[in-house]
Amino acid sequence: MDRIWKRDPTVSTTVREVFDELAAERGIAYTTVMSTMDNLHGKGWLQRERDGKAYRYWPTLSREQHGARLMREALDTGGRSDLVLSHFLEQIGPEKAEKLRAELRRLSRRKKK
């Protein structure tokens, strides 16, 4: 997914394009890339459409949307959500915690309008 998310989000990609990029860095089989992208499609992470004999793929969610979904799932399934959030804030450090508080204030102001 990292390779897909690093691309222009308005442009779909093929297995061949991802394979060529990976093959330039390490030995990898075309079929490995093809089956991985097909599995990601099957899991709903990628969408695709036929383009001649190949498929063109694009992500169903941005990296940030995916991260938000993981955070929501952690809050929903991690036990007491207040404790999960408290432990999370302890782990991210003061700078990121302040960014989170600022974003919560911004969202709160937006909802009041």
Phi and psi restraints in degrees (range 20) as a CNS / XPLOR table:
assign (resid 1 and name C) (resid 2 and name N)
       (resid 2 and name CA) (resid 2 and name C) 1.0 -56.2 20.0 2
assign (resid 2 and name N) (resid 2 and name CA)
       (resid 2 and name C) (resid 3 and name N) 1.0 -42.5 20.0 2
assign (resid 2 and name C) (resid 3 and name N)
       (resid 3 and name CA) (resid 3 and name C) 1.0 -63.7 20.0 2
assign (resid 3 and name N) (resid 3 and name CA)
       (resid 3 and name C) (resid 4 and name N) 1.0 -38.3 20.0 2
assign (resid 3 and name C) (resid 4 and name N)
       (resid 4 and name CA) (resid 4 and name C) 1.0 -70.2 20.0 2
assign (resid 4 and name N) (resid 4 and name CA)
       (resid 4 and name C) (resid 5 and name N) 1.0 -45.4 20.0 2
assign (resid 4 and name C) (resid 5 and name N)
       (resid 5 and name CA) (resid 5 and name C) 1.0 -66.4 20.0 2
assign (resid 5 and name N) (resid 5 and name CA)
       (resid 5 and name C) (resid 6 and name N) 1.0 -26.4 20.0 2
assign (resid 5 and name C) (resid 6 and name N)
       (resid 6 and name CA) (resid 6 and name C) 1.0 -75.2 20.0 2
assign (resid 6 and name N) (resid 6 and name CA)
       (resid 6 and name C) (resid 7 and name N) 1.0 -13.2 20.0 2
assign (resid 6 and name C) (resid 7 and name N)
       (resid 7 and name CA) (resid 7 and name C) 1.0 -83.5 20.0 2
assign (resid 7 and name N) (resid 7 and name CA)
       (resid 7 and name C) (resid 8 and name N) 1.0 166.3 20.0 2
assign (resid 7 and name C) (resid 8 and name N)
       (resid 8 and name CA) (resid 8 and name C) 1.0 -58.6 20.0 2
assign (resid 8 and name N) (resid 8 and name CA)
       (resid 8 and name C) (resid 9 and name N) 1.0 121.2 20.0 2
assign (resid 8 and name C) (resid 9 and name N)
       (resid 9 and name CA) (resid 9 and name C) 1.0 -67.0 20.0 2
assign (resid 9 and name N) (resid 9 and name CA)
       (resid 9 and name C) (resid 10 and name N) 1.0 -12.6 20.0 2
assign (resid 9 and name C) (resid 10 and name N)
       (resid 10 and name CA) (resid 10 and name C) 1.0 -92.2 20.0 2
assign (resid 10 and name N) (resid 10 and name CA)
       (resid 10 and name C) (resid 11 and name N) 1.0 -3.0 20.0 2
assign (resid 10 and name C) (resid 11 and name N)
       (resid 11 and name CA) (resid 11 and name C) 1.0 -120.8 20.0 2
assign (resid 11 and name N) (resid 11 and name CA)
       (resid 11 and name C) (resid 12 and name N) 1.0 124.7 20.0 2
assign (resid 11 and name C) (resid 12 and name N)
       (resid 12 and name CA) (resid 12 and name C) 1.0 -76.7 20.0 2
assign (resid 12 and name N) (resid 12 and name CA)
       (resid 12 and name C) (resid 13 and name N) 1.0 167.5 20.0 2
assign (resid 12 and name C) (resid 13 and name N)
       (resid 13 and name CA) (resid 13 and name C) 1.0 -136.2 20.0 2
assign (resid 13 and name N) (resid 13 and name CA)
       (resid 13 and name C) (resid 14 and name N) 1.0 161.1 20.0 2
assign (resid 13 and name C) (resid 14 and name N)
       (resid 14 and name CA) (resid 14 and name C) 1.0 -107.9 20.0 2
assign (resid 14 and name N) (resid 14 and name CA)
       (resid 14 and name C) (resid 15 and name N) 1.0 165.4 20.0 2
assign (resid 14 and name C) (resid 15 and name N)
       (resid 15 and name CA) (resid 15 and name C) 1.0 -58.7 20.0 2
assign (resid 15 and name N) (resid 15 and name CA)
       (resid 15 and name C) (resid 16 and name N) 1.0 -43.0 20.0 2
assign (resid 15 and name C) (resid 16 and name N)
       (resid 16 and name CA) (resid 16 and name C) 1.0 -58.4 20.0 2
assign (resid 16 and name N) (resid 16 and name CA)
       (resid 16 and name C) (resid 17 and name N) 1.0 -42.1 20.0 2
assign (resid 16 and name C) (resid 17 and name N)
       (resid 17 and name CA) (resid 17 and name C) 1.0 -65.0 20.0 2
assign (resid 17 and name N) (resid 17 and name CA)
       (resid 17 and name C) (resid 18 and name N) 1.0 -43.5 20.0 2
assign (resid 17 and name C) (resid 18 and name N)
       (resid 18 and name CA) (resid 18 and name C) 1.0 -67.9 20.0 2
assign (resid 18 and name N) (resid 18 and name CA)
       (resid 18 and name C) (resid 19 and name N) 1.0 -42.4 20.0 2
assign (resid 18 and name C) (resid 19 and name N)
       (resid 19 and name CA) (resid 19 and name C) 1.0 -58.8 20.0 2
assign (resid 19 and name N) (resid 19 and name CA)
       (resid 19 and name C) (resid 20 and name N) 1.0 -48.7 20.0 2
assign (resid 19 and name C) (resid 20 and name N)
       (resid 20 and name CA) (resid 20 and name C) 1.0 -58.0 20.0 2
assign (resid 20 and name N) (resid 20 and name CA)
       (resid 20 and name C) (resid 21 and name N) 1.0 -40.1 20.0 2
assign (resid 20 and name C) (resid 21 and name N)
       (resid 21 and name CA) (resid 21 and name C) 1.0 -65.0 20.0 2
assign (resid 21 and name N) (resid 21 and name CA)
       (resid 21 and name C) (resid 22 and name N) 1.0 -46.7 20.0 2
assign (resid 21 and name C) (resid 22 and name N)
       (resid 22 and name CA) (resid 22 and name C) 1.0 -68.9 20.0 2
assign (resid 22 and name N) (resid 22 and name CA)
       (resid 22 and name C) (resid 23 and name N) 1.0 -40.2 20.0 2
assign (resid 22 and name C) (resid 23 and name N)
       (resid 23 and name CA) (resid 23 and name C) 1.0 -63.8 20.0 2
assign (resid 23 and name N) (resid 23 and name CA)
       (resid 23 and name C) (resid 24 and name N) 1.0 -27.0 20.0 2
assign (resid 23 and name C) (resid 24 and name N)
       (resid 24 and name CA) (resid 24 and name C) 1.0 -69.5 20.0 2
assign (resid 24 and name N) (resid 24 and name CA)
       (resid 24 and name C) (resid 25 and name N) 1.0 -19.4 20.0 2
assign (resid 24 and name C) (resid 25 and name N)
       (resid 25 and name CA) (resid 25 and name C) 1.0 -103.6 20.0 2
assign (resid 25 and name N) (resid 25 and name CA)
       (resid 25 and name C) (resid 26 and name N) 1.0 -28.8 20.0 2
assign (resid 25 and name C) (resid 26 and name N)
       (resid 26 and name CA) (resid 26 and name C) 1.0 -162.1 20.0 2
assign (resid 26 and name N) (resid 26 and name CA)
       (resid 26 and name C) (resid 27 and name N) 1.0 165.7 20.0 2
assign (resid 26 and name C) (resid 27 and name N)
       (resid 27 and name CA) (resid 27 and name C) 1.0 -75.6 20.0 2
assign (resid 27 and name N) (resid 27 and name CA)
       (resid 27 and name C) (resid 28 and name N) 1.0 124.2 20.0 2
assign (resid 27 and name C) (resid 28 and name N)
       (resid 28 and name CA) (resid 28 and name C) 1.0 -152.3 20.0 2
assign (resid 28 and name N) (resid 28 and name CA)
       (resid 28 and name C) (resid 29 and name N) 1.0 145.1 20.0 2
assign (resid 28 and name C) (resid 29 and name N)
       (resid 29 and name CA) (resid 29 and name C) 1.0 -86.4 20.0 2
assign (resid 29 and name N) (resid 29 and name CA)
       (resid 29 and name C) (resid 30 and name N) 1.0 142.3 20.0 2
assign (resid 29 and name C) (resid 30 and name N)
       (resid 30 and name CA) (resid 30 and name C) 1.0 -55.9 20.0 2
assign (resid 30 and name N) (resid 30 and name CA)
       (resid 30 and name C) (resid 31 and name N) 1.0 -41.9 20.0 2
assign (resid 30 and name C) (resid 31 and name N)
       (resid 31 and name CA) (resid 31 and name C) 1.0 -65.1 20.0 2
assign (resid 31 and name N) (resid 31 and name CA)
       (resid 31 and name C) (resid 32 and name N) 1.0 -28.2 20.0 2
assign (resid 31 and name C) (resid 32 and name N)
       (resid 32 and name CA) (resid 32 and name C) 1.0 -65.5 20.0 2
assign (resid 32 and name N) (resid 32 and name CA)
       (resid 32 and name C) (resid 33 and name N) 1.0 -45.7 20.0 2
assign (resid 32 and name C) (resid 33 and name N)
       (resid 33 and name CA) (resid 33 and name C) 1.0 -65.2 20.0 2
assign (resid 33 and name N) (resid 33 and name CA)
       (resid 33 and name C) (resid 34 and name N) 1.0 -43.4 20.0 2
assign (resid 33 and name C) (resid 34 and name N)
       (resid 34 and name CA) (resid 34 and name C) 1.0 -61.0 20.0 2
assign (resid 34 and name N) (resid 34 and name CA)
       (resid 34 and name C) (resid 35 and name N) 1.0 -47.7 20.0 2
assign (resid 34 and name C) (resid 35 and name N)
       (resid 35 and name CA) (resid 35 and name C) 1.0 -68.7 20.0 2
assign (resid 35 and name N) (resid 35 and name CA)
       (resid 35 and name C) (resid 36 and name N) 1.0 -35.1 20.0 2
assign (resid 35 and name C) (resid 36 and name N)
       (resid 36 and name CA) (resid 36 and name C) 1.0 -63.9 20.0 2
assign (resid 36 and name N) (resid 36 and name CA)
       (resid 36 and name C) (resid 37 and name N) 1.0 -45.9 20.0 2
assign (resid 36 and name C) (resid 37 and name N)
       (resid 37 and name CA) (resid 37 and name C) 1.0 -67.4 20.0 2
assign (resid 37 and name N) (resid 37 and name CA)
       (resid 37 and name C) (resid 38 and name N) 1.0 -35.7 20.0 2
assign (resid 37 and name C) (resid 38 and name N)
       (resid 38 and name CA) (resid 38 and name C) 1.0 -65.4 20.0 2
assign (resid 38 and name N) (resid 38 and name CA)
       (resid 38 and name C) (resid 39 and name N) 1.0 -41.4 20.0 2
assign (resid 38 and name C) (resid 39 and name N)
       (resid 39 and name CA) (resid 39 and name C) 1.0 -63.7 20.0 2
assign (resid 39 and name N) (resid 39 and name CA)
       (resid 39 and name C) (resid 40 and name N) 1.0 -41.4 20.0 2
assign (resid 39 and name C) (resid 40 and name N)
       (resid 40 and name CA) (resid 40 and name C) 1.0 -63.8 20.0 2
assign (resid 40 and name N) (resid 40 and name CA)
       (resid 40 and name C) (resid 41 and name N) 1.0 -35.9 20.0 2
assign (resid 40 and name C) (resid 41 and name N)
       (resid 41 and name CA) (resid 41 and name C) 1.0 -64.7 20.0 2
assign (resid 41 and name N) (resid 41 and name CA)
       (resid 41 and name C) (resid 42 and name N) 1.0 -45.7 20.0 2
assign (resid 41 and name C) (resid 42 and name N)
       (resid 42 and name CA) (resid 42 and name C) 1.0 -61.7 20.0 2
assign (resid 42 and name N) (resid 42 and name CA)
       (resid 42 and name C) (resid 43 and name N) 1.0 -31.1 20.0 2
assign (resid 42 and name C) (resid 43 and name N)
       (resid 43 and name CA) (resid 43 and name C) 1.0 -85.3 20.0 2
assign (resid 43 and name N) (resid 43 and name CA)
       (resid 43 and name C) (resid 44 and name N) 1.0 -3.4 20.0 2
assign (resid 43 and name C) (resid 44 and name N)
       (resid 44 and name CA) (resid 44 and name C) 1.0 87.7 20.0 2
assign (resid 44 and name N) (resid 44 and name CA)
       (resid 44 and name C) (resid 45 and name N) 1.0 9.6 20.0 2
assign (resid 44 and name C) (resid 45 and name N)
       (resid 45 and name CA) (resid 45 and name C) 1.0 -83.1 20.0 2
assign (resid 45 and name N) (resid 45 and name CA)
       (resid 45 and name C) (resid 46 and name N) 1.0 -28.9 20.0 2
assign (resid 45 and name C) (resid 46 and name N)
       (resid 46 and name CA) (resid 46 and name C) 1.0 -124.1 20.0 2
assign (resid 46 and name N) (resid 46 and name CA)
       (resid 46 and name C) (resid 47 and name N) 1.0 146.3 20.0 2
assign (resid 46 and name C) (resid 47 and name N)
       (resid 47 and name CA) (resid 47 and name C) 1.0 -105.8 20.0 2
assign (resid 47 and name N) (resid 47 and name CA)
       (resid 47 and name C) (resid 48 and name N) 1.0 161.9 20.0 2
assign (resid 47 and name C) (resid 48 and name N)
       (resid 48 and name CA) (resid 48 and name C) 1.0 -152.7 20.0 2
assign (resid 48 and name N) (resid 48 and name CA)
       (resid 48 and name C) (resid 49 and name N) 1.0 158.7 20.0 2
assign (resid 48 and name C) (resid 49 and name N)
       (resid 49 and name CA) (resid 49 and name C) 1.0 -142.9 20.0 2
assign (resid 49 and name N) (resid 49 and name CA)
       (resid 49 and name C) (resid 50 and name N) 1.0 150.1 20.0 2
assign (resid 49 and name C) (resid 50 and name N)
       (resid 50 and name CA) (resid 50 and name C) 1.0 -70.4 20.0 2
assign (resid 50 and name N) (resid 50 and name CA)
       (resid 50 and name C) (resid 51 and name N) 1.0 136.8 20.0 2
assign (resid 50 and name C) (resid 51 and name N)
       (resid 51 and name CA) (resid 51 and name C) 1.0 -136.2 20.0 2
assign (resid 51 and name N) (resid 51 and name CA)
       (resid 51 and name C) (resid 52 and name N) 1.0 90.1 20.0 2
assign (resid 51 and name C) (resid 52 and name N)
       (resid 52 and name CA) (resid 52 and name C) 1.0 69.0 20.0 2
assign (resid 52 and name N) (resid 52 and name CA)
       (resid 52 and name C) (resid 53 and name N) 1.0 -125.2 20.0 2
assign (resid 52 and name C) (resid 53 and name N)
       (resid 53 and name CA) (resid 53 and name C) 1.0 -88.1 20.0 2
assign (resid 53 and name N) (resid 53 and name CA)
       (resid 53 and name C) (resid 54 and name N) 1.0 -10.1 20.0 2
assign (resid 53 and name C) (resid 54 and name N)
       (resid 54 and name CA) (resid 54 and name C) 1.0 -108.8 20.0 2
assign (resid 54 and name N) (resid 54 and name CA)
       (resid 54 and name C) (resid 55 and name N) 1.0 173.6 20.0 2
assign (resid 54 and name C) (resid 55 and name N)
       (resid 55 and name CA) (resid 55 and name C) 1.0 -110.4 20.0 2
assign (resid 55 and name N) (resid 55 and name CA)
       (resid 55 and name C) (resid 56 and name N) 1.0 149.1 20.0 2
assign (resid 55 and name C) (resid 56 and name N)
       (resid 56 and name CA) (resid 56 and name C) 1.0 -107.8 20.0 2
assign (resid 56 and name N) (resid 56 and name CA)
       (resid 56 and name C) (resid 57 and name N) 1.0 132.5 20.0 2
assign (resid 56 and name C) (resid 57 and name N)
       (resid 57 and name CA) (resid 57 and name C) 1.0 -114.9 20.0 2
assign (resid 57 and name N) (resid 57 and name CA)
       (resid 57 and name C) (resid 58 and name N) 1.0 152.1 20.0 2
assign (resid 57 and name C) (resid 58 and name N)
       (resid 58 and name CA) (resid 58 and name C) 1.0 -152.5 20.0 2
assign (resid 58 and name N) (resid 58 and name CA)
       (resid 58 and name C) (resid 59 and name N) 1.0 154.2 20.0 2
assign (resid 58 and name C) (resid 59 and name N)
       (resid 59 and name CA) (resid 59 and name C) 1.0 -73.9 20.0 2
assign (resid 59 and name N) (resid 59 and name CA)
       (resid 59 and name C) (resid 60 and name N) 1.0 147.9 20.0 2
assign (resid 59 and name C) (resid 60 and name N)
       (resid 60 and name CA) (resid 60 and name C) 1.0 -80.7 20.0 2
assign (resid 60 and name N) (resid 60 and name CA)
       (resid 60 and name C) (resid 61 and name N) 1.0 -25.5 20.0 2
assign (resid 60 and name C) (resid 61 and name N)
       (resid 61 and name CA) (resid 61 and name C) 1.0 -133.7 20.0 2
assign (resid 61 and name N) (resid 61 and name CA)
       (resid 61 and name C) (resid 62 and name N) 1.0 148.9 20.0 2
assign (resid 61 and name C) (resid 62 and name N)
       (resid 62 and name CA) (resid 62 and name C) 1.0 -71.8 20.0 2
assign (resid 62 and name N) (resid 62 and name CA)
       (resid 62 and name C) (resid 63 and name N) 1.0 166.4 20.0 2
assign (resid 62 and name C) (resid 63 and name N)
       (resid 63 and name CA) (resid 63 and name C) 1.0 -57.2 20.0 2
assign (resid 63 and name N) (resid 63 and name CA)
       (resid 63 and name C) (resid 64 and name N) 1.0 -40.9 20.0 2
assign (resid 63 and name C) (resid 64 and name N)
       (resid 64 and name CA) (resid 64 and name C) 1.0 -68.5 20.0 2
assign (resid 64 and name N) (resid 64 and name CA)
       (resid 64 and name C) (resid 65 and name N) 1.0 -40.2 20.0 2
assign (resid 64 and name C) (resid 65 and name N)
       (resid 65 and name CA) (resid 65 and name C) 1.0 -64.2 20.0 2
assign (resid 65 and name N) (resid 65 and name CA)
       (resid 65 and name C) (resid 66 and name N) 1.0 -39.8 20.0 2
assign (resid 65 and name C) (resid 66 and name N)
       (resid 66 and name CA) (resid 66 and name C) 1.0 -63.6 20.0 2
assign (resid 66 and name N) (resid 66 and name CA)
       (resid 66 and name C) (resid 67 and name N) 1.0 -44.5 20.0 2
assign (resid 66 and name C) (resid 67 and name N)
       (resid 67 and name CA) (resid 67 and name C) 1.0 -59.4 20.0 2
assign (resid 67 and name N) (resid 67 and name CA)
       (resid 67 and name C) (resid 68 and name N) 1.0 -41.6 20.0 2
assign (resid 67 and name C) (resid 68 and name N)
       (resid 68 and name CA) (resid 68 and name C) 1.0 -63.5 20.0 2
assign (resid 68 and name N) (resid 68 and name CA)
       (resid 68 and name C) (resid 69 and name N) 1.0 -39.4 20.0 2
assign (resid 68 and name C) (resid 69 and name N)
       (resid 69 and name CA) (resid 69 and name C) 1.0 -63.6 20.0 2
assign (resid 69 and name N) (resid 69 and name CA)
       (resid 69 and name C) (resid 70 and name N) 1.0 -42.5 20.0 2
assign (resid 69 and name C) (resid 70 and name N)
       (resid 70 and name CA) (resid 70 and name C) 1.0 -62.3 20.0 2
assign (resid 70 and name N) (resid 70 and name CA)
       (resid 70 and name C) (resid 71 and name N) 1.0 -40.6 20.0 2
assign (resid 70 and name C) (resid 71 and name N)
       (resid 71 and name CA) (resid 71 and name C) 1.0 -64.4 20.0 2
assign (resid 71 and name N) (resid 71 and name CA)
       (resid 71 and name C) (resid 72 and name N) 1.0 -43.3 20.0 2
assign (resid 71 and name C) (resid 72 and name N)
       (resid 72 and name CA) (resid 72 and name C) 1.0 -62.5 20.0 2
assign (resid 72 and name N) (resid 72 and name CA)
       (resid 72 and name C) (resid 73 and name N) 1.0 -43.6 20.0 2
assign (resid 72 and name C) (resid 73 and name N)
       (resid 73 and name CA) (resid 73 and name C) 1.0 -62.3 20.0 2
assign (resid 73 and name N) (resid 73 and name CA)
       (resid 73 and name C) (resid 74 and name N) 1.0 -38.9 20.0 2
assign (resid 73 and name C) (resid 74 and name N)
       (resid 74 and name CA) (resid 74 and name C) 1.0 -63.7 20.0 2
assign (resid 74 and name N) (resid 74 and name CA)
       (resid 74 and name C) (resid 75 and name N) 1.0 -41.7 20.0 2
assign (resid 74 and name C) (resid 75 and name N)
       (resid 75 and name CA) (resid 75 and name C) 1.0 -67.5 20.0 2
assign (resid 75 and name N) (resid 75 and name CA)
       (resid 75 and name C) (resid 76 and name N) 1.0 -35.8 20.0 2
assign (resid 75 and name C) (resid 76 and name N)
       (resid 76 and name CA) (resid 76 and name C) 1.0 -76.3 20.0 2
assign (resid 76 and name N) (resid 76 and name CA)
       (resid 76 and name C) (resid 77 and name N) 1.0 -29.3 20.0 2
assign (resid 76 and name C) (resid 77 and name N)
       (resid 77 and name CA) (resid 77 and name C) 1.0 -120.3 20.0 2
assign (resid 77 and name N) (resid 77 and name CA)
       (resid 77 and name C) (resid 78 and name N) 1.0 -0.3 20.0 2
assign (resid 77 and name C) (resid 78 and name N)
       (resid 78 and name CA) (resid 78 and name C) 1.0 -90.8 20.0 2
assign (resid 78 and name N) (resid 78 and name CA)
       (resid 78 and name C) (resid 79 and name N) 1.0 11.9 20.0 2
assign (resid 78 and name C) (resid 79 and name N)
       (resid 79 and name CA) (resid 79 and name C) 1.0 103.6 20.0 2
assign (resid 79 and name N) (resid 79 and name CA)
       (resid 79 and name C) (resid 80 and name N) 1.0 -146.6 20.0 2
assign (resid 79 and name C) (resid 80 and name N)
       (resid 80 and name CA) (resid 80 and name C) 1.0 -66.3 20.0 2
assign (resid 80 and name N) (resid 80 and name CA)
       (resid 80 and name C) (resid 81 and name N) 1.0 117.9 20.0 2
assign (resid 80 and name C) (resid 81 and name N)
       (resid 81 and name CA) (resid 81 and name C) 1.0 -62.6 20.0 2
assign (resid 81 and name N) (resid 81 and name CA)
       (resid 81 and name C) (resid 82 and name N) 1.0 -32.3 20.0 2
assign (resid 81 and name C) (resid 82 and name N)
       (resid 82 and name CA) (resid 82 and name C) 1.0 -65.5 20.0 2
assign (resid 82 and name N) (resid 82 and name CA)
       (resid 82 and name C) (resid 83 and name N) 1.0 -38.2 20.0 2
assign (resid 82 and name C) (resid 83 and name N)
       (resid 83 and name CA) (resid 83 and name C) 1.0 -73.8 20.0 2
assign (resid 83 and name N) (resid 83 and name CA)
       (resid 83 and name C) (resid 84 and name N) 1.0 -38.0 20.0 2
assign (resid 83 and name C) (resid 84 and name N)
       (resid 84 and name CA) (resid 84 and name C) 1.0 -59.4 20.0 2
assign (resid 84 and name N) (resid 84 and name CA)
       (resid 84 and name C) (resid 85 and name N) 1.0 -47.1 20.0 2
assign (resid 84 and name C) (resid 85 and name N)
       (resid 85 and name CA) (resid 85 and name C) 1.0 -64.9 20.0 2
assign (resid 85 and name N) (resid 85 and name CA)
       (resid 85 and name C) (resid 86 and name N) 1.0 -40.8 20.0 2
assign (resid 85 and name C) (resid 86 and name N)
       (resid 86 and name CA) (resid 86 and name C) 1.0 -61.1 20.0 2
assign (resid 86 and name N) (resid 86 and name CA)
       (resid 86 and name C) (resid 87 and name N) 1.0 -46.2 20.0 2
assign (resid 86 and name C) (resid 87 and name N)
       (resid 87 and name CA) (resid 87 and name C) 1.0 -64.6 20.0 2
assign (resid 87 and name N) (resid 87 and name CA)
       (resid 87 and name C) (resid 88 and name N) 1.0 -38.4 20.0 2
assign (resid 87 and name C) (resid 88 and name N)
       (resid 88 and name CA) (resid 88 and name C) 1.0 -60.0 20.0 2
assign (resid 88 and name N) (resid 88 and name CA)
       (resid 88 and name C) (resid 89 and name N) 1.0 -47.4 20.0 2
assign (resid 88 and name C) (resid 89 and name N)
       (resid 89 and name CA) (resid 89 and name C) 1.0 -62.6 20.0 2
assign (resid 89 and name N) (resid 89 and name CA)
       (resid 89 and name C) (resid 90 and name N) 1.0 -36.1 20.0 2
assign (resid 89 and name C) (resid 90 and name N)
       (resid 90 and name CA) (resid 90 and name C) 1.0 -64.8 20.0 2
assign (resid 90 and name N) (resid 90 and name CA)
       (resid 90 and name C) (resid 91 and name N) 1.0 -33.7 20.0 2
assign (resid 90 and name C) (resid 91 and name N)
       (resid 91 and name CA) (resid 91 and name C) 1.0 -81.4 20.0 2
assign (resid 91 and name N) (resid 91 and name CA)
       (resid 91 and name C) (resid 92 and name N) 1.0 -27.8 20.0 2
assign (resid 91 and name C) (resid 92 and name N)
       (resid 92 and name CA) (resid 92 and name C) 1.0 -84.3 20.0 2
assign (resid 92 and name N) (resid 92 and name CA)
       (resid 92 and name C) (resid 93 and name N) 1.0 -15.0 20.0 2
assign (resid 92 and name C) (resid 93 and name N)
       (resid 93 and name CA) (resid 93 and name C) 1.0 87.7 20.0 2
assign (resid 93 and name N) (resid 93 and name CA)
       (resid 93 and name C) (resid 94 and name N) 1.0 166.2 20.0 2
assign (resid 93 and name C) (resid 94 and name N)
       (resid 94 and name CA) (resid 94 and name C) 1.0 -65.6 20.0 2
assign (resid 94 and name N) (resid 94 and name CA)
       (resid 94 and name C) (resid 95 and name N) 1.0 -37.1 20.0 2
assign (resid 94 and name C) (resid 95 and name N)
       (resid 95 and name CA) (resid 95 and name C) 1.0 -66.2 20.0 2
assign (resid 95 and name N) (resid 95 and name CA)
       (resid 95 and name C) (resid 96 and name N) 1.0 -48.2 20.0 2
assign (resid 95 and name C) (resid 96 and name N)
       (resid 96 and name CA) (resid 96 and name C) 1.0 -69.6 20.0 2
assign (resid 96 and name N) (resid 96 and name CA)
       (resid 96 and name C) (resid 97 and name N) 1.0 -33.8 20.0 2
assign (resid 96 and name C) (resid 97 and name N)
       (resid 97 and name CA) (resid 97 and name C) 1.0 -63.1 20.0 2
assign (resid 97 and name N) (resid 97 and name CA)
       (resid 97 and name C) (resid 98 and name N) 1.0 -40.6 20.0 2
assign (resid 97 and name C) (resid 98 and name N)
       (resid 98 and name CA) (resid 98 and name C) 1.0 -66.4 20.0 2
assign (resid 98 and name N) (resid 98 and name CA)
       (resid 98 and name C) (resid 99 and name N) 1.0 -39.0 20.0 2
assign (resid 98 and name C) (resid 99 and name N)
       (resid 99 and name CA) (resid 99 and name C) 1.0 -61.2 20.0 2
assign (resid 99 and name N) (resid 99 and name CA)
       (resid 99 and name C) (resid 100 and name N) 1.0 -40.0 20.0 2
assign (resid 99 and name C) (resid 100 and name N)
       (resid 100 and name CA) (resid 100 and name C) 1.0 -64.1 20.0 2
assign (resid 100 and name N) (resid 100 and name CA)
       (resid 100 and name C) (resid 101 and name N) 1.0 -45.2 20.0 2
assign (resid 100 and name C) (resid 101 and name N)
       (resid 101 and name CA) (resid 101 and name C) 1.0 -60.9 20.0 2
assign (resid 101 and name N) (resid 101 and name CA)
       (resid 101 and name C) (resid 102 and name N) 1.0 -41.7 20.0 2
assign (resid 101 and name C) (resid 102 and name N)
       (resid 102 and name CA) (resid 102 and name C) 1.0 -62.8 20.0 2
assign (resid 102 and name N) (resid 102 and name CA)
       (resid 102 and name C) (resid 103 and name N) 1.0 -40.3 20.0 2
assign (resid 102 and name C) (resid 103 and name N)
       (resid 103 and name CA) (resid 103 and name C) 1.0 -67.4 20.0 2
assign (resid 103 and name N) (resid 103 and name CA)
       (resid 103 and name C) (resid 104 and name N) 1.0 -38.4 20.0 2
assign (resid 103 and name C) (resid 104 and name N)
       (resid 104 and name CA) (resid 104 and name C) 1.0 -63.4 20.0 2
assign (resid 104 and name N) (resid 104 and name CA)
       (resid 104 and name C) (resid 105 and name N) 1.0 -41.1 20.0 2
assign (resid 104 and name C) (resid 105 and name N)
       (resid 105 and name CA) (resid 105 and name C) 1.0 -63.0 20.0 2
assign (resid 105 and name N) (resid 105 and name CA)
       (resid 105 and name C) (resid 106 and name N) 1.0 -43.1 20.0 2
assign (resid 105 and name C) (resid 106 and name N)
       (resid 106 and name CA) (resid 106 and name C) 1.0 -62.0 20.0 2
assign (resid 106 and name N) (resid 106 and name CA)
       (resid 106 and name C) (resid 107 and name N) 1.0 -44.9 20.0 2
assign (resid 106 and name C) (resid 107 and name N)
       (resid 107 and name CA) (resid 107 and name C) 1.0 -64.9 20.0 2
assign (resid 107 and name N) (resid 107 and name CA)
       (resid 107 and name C) (resid 108 and name N) 1.0 -37.5 20.0 2
assign (resid 107 and name C) (resid 108 and name N)
       (resid 108 and name CA) (resid 108 and name C) 1.0 -63.9 20.0 2
assign (resid 108 and name N) (resid 108 and name CA)
       (resid 108 and name C) (resid 109 and name N) 1.0 -43.4 20.0 2
assign (resid 108 and name C) (resid 109 and name N)
       (resid 109 and name CA) (resid 109 and name C) 1.0 -63.8 20.0 2
assign (resid 109 and name N) (resid 109 and name CA)
       (resid 109 and name C) (resid 110 and name N) 1.0 -39.9 20.0 2
assign (resid 109 and name C) (resid 110 and name N)
       (resid 110 and name CA) (resid 110 and name C) 1.0 -65.1 20.0 2
assign (resid 110 and name N) (resid 110 and name CA)
       (resid 110 and name C) (resid 111 and name N) 1.0 -39.1 20.0 2
assign (resid 110 and name C) (resid 111 and name N)
       (resid 111 and name CA) (resid 111 and name C) 1.0 -69.2 20.0 2
assign (resid 111 and name N) (resid 111 and name CA)
       (resid 111 and name C) (resid 112 and name N) 1.0 -29.4 20.0 2
assign (resid 111 and name C) (resid 112 and name N)
       (resid 112 and name CA) (resid 112 and name C) 1.0 -72.1 20.0 2
assign (resid 112 and name N) (resid 112 and name CA)
       (resid 112 and name C) (resid 113 and name N) 1.0 -21.3 20.0 2
